[in-house]
Amino acid sequence: MRVDVFQGESVTIDLLRNIGGYEIVILRLHSCIHTDGFLYLFSGEPYAESKYTAEQLQGAVRRGYTYSGDEGPFFALNAVFLGINNPLGLEGSTIIMMGCNGTGDSYSIQKFLEREVKAYVAWNGSVDLSYSDGATLLLVKTLSSDGATLKEAVKKVMKDIGPDPFYGSTLECFQPQ
């Protein structure tokens, strides 16, 4: 199994638009629902008004600040455009979204499923980073060692560790019908 790790400033808008060909894509990044109703995925790329101008005008890319507001701004990509430039795209991939509010944009989830992702797993609200890390680790361990289906693994994680203790968010799984 091939594993690639991208972190910090190497997580660019171009990387997010071109990602694809993976069995599992784990997105450990900030995310939020913008006032336009779309889910945005934060890159580690510092924001510059003069970059991605056409994409900014179209709403595919925005300026984003982290929850605390003391970092950034960074470029954030509308989730609909994740992997959009890759011929392999996200087809057959399981996307595990570790950031906040991953289920808050039903349009993006619908688009992922239409693009034939195998599954999409995300939090239904804000989530503490260390809690999300622990839950994701347990999810991956459950999938790899217990032979559980993804839905069974998500259910087991929520049963074993419960909702996020600070925000109350839970992990949800979406798969094509």
N, C-alpha and C positions, 0 to 999 in steps of 0.2 A: 504494500500500500504506500502510495506517495503522500507525503505530508509536507506542505509548504506553510511557513509561518511568516506573516507580514505584520509589522507593528510600527507604531509611531508614525513618523513622516513618510514611511514607505507605503502607508495606506493612503493612496491618492485617489482622486476621482477617476482617473484613467484605470487604475487597478480595479476599482469597484465596477466600472462599466465593462471591463474586459474579463472579469473572473468567470471561470467556467471549466467544465470537464472534471469536476470533483464529485466523488460519491457523497461526501459530507462537507458542507461549508459551515464553519462555526464563526459567527460574526460577534466578536467581543469588542464592541465599540459603542459609543454613545448613540442614542437614537431618540427621536421625539416626533410627536405629531405637531405639525405646523398649523397655523390658523387656517390654512387652505384645506386642511383635513387629510393631507398626505403624510405618510411616514417618511422621515428623512434619516439617512445613515451618515454619521459623521466620519469624515476622513481625518487623517492626521496632518492634512495639508493646510498650512496657514492661508487664510482668506486674503485675496487681492482683488479689488473691484475690477481691475483690467483683465482678469483671466476668466475663461469660460463665459464670456459676455453673452453669446447667443444662448447658451444653456441657462444662464441666469434669467434672461428675458423670457424664456419658455417655462421657467419654474422647475427645470430638471435639476438645477443646482442652486443652492442658497447659501447665504452666510449663516453660520450657526455658532451659538455659544453653549458651553456646557452648563449643566444644571446650576452649579455654584456661580457661574458668571465670571469667575476670575481667570478663566482660560479662554483663549481664542481671540478673535473669531477664527473658525475653521470653515472649510468648504463642507457642505453636507449634500448628499445625493438623494434625490427622490427615489425611494425603494423600487419603484416600477422599473427603473433603469439599471438595476443590479444585473450585471452579466449581459446586458443587451447587445454589446458589440462583439461577443464571442460566438463564433459559429456553433460551438458545442453548447454554449449557453448554460442554463441551469437544468436542462433536461436530465431527469434521472437522479438529480441531487436531492439530498435532504439538507434543508437550511435550518440551522439552529441559531436563532437570534437571541443573543444574551442581553441586549440593551433594553431600555425601557419602552413600554407601550407598543410592542411589536404586533399586537393584535388590534390596535386602535384604528387601523386603516384597512377596511374590508376590501377596498378596490385593489390595493397592492397584493393582498392575499389571493384574490381572485385571479389577478394577472400571473402570479407565480404558478398557480395551479393550471392555468391555461397554457403556460409555457412548459408544462409537463414536469414540474418538480415532483419528486417522489413524496415529499412531505415538507411542511413548514411548522417549526416549533418556536413559540415565542411567549413572552410575558404579557399579561393582560393589563399591566399598569407599570408604575415605577418600580424599580427593583434595586436593592443594594448590591453593589459590585461583588463584595465577598460572598454574599448569599448566592448570587447568580453563578459565580465561579464554582462554589460547592455543589450546587444543584446540577450544573452542566457536567461536572466531573462524575457525579453519581449517575446521571443519565447515560453518559458514554460507557461507564463501567457496566451498567445494567444491560445495555444493548450488546456489549461485547462478551460478557461472561455468562449472563443468564439466558441468552437466546430469546429474550423477550421481543415482541413486536414493539414498534415505536410507541404506539398508543399505550401498551402495557407498561413500558418503561416510564413514560411520562406519569402515568397513574401511580406507579410505584414510588417515583421521586416525590410526588406530592403527598402521598400517604406517609412516607418515611420522614420527610423533613418539614412538611406543611407549607403554608403560604409564607411569603417573605414576612419576617417578624415585624418589620418597621412599616412597610407599605401595604401589606396584605395581598400583594399580587400573586397570581398562580400561573403556572406553565400550562399552555394549551397546545394541542396538536391538530393540524389541518392536513387532510390528505384528499386526493381526488376521489370522487364518488365511484 
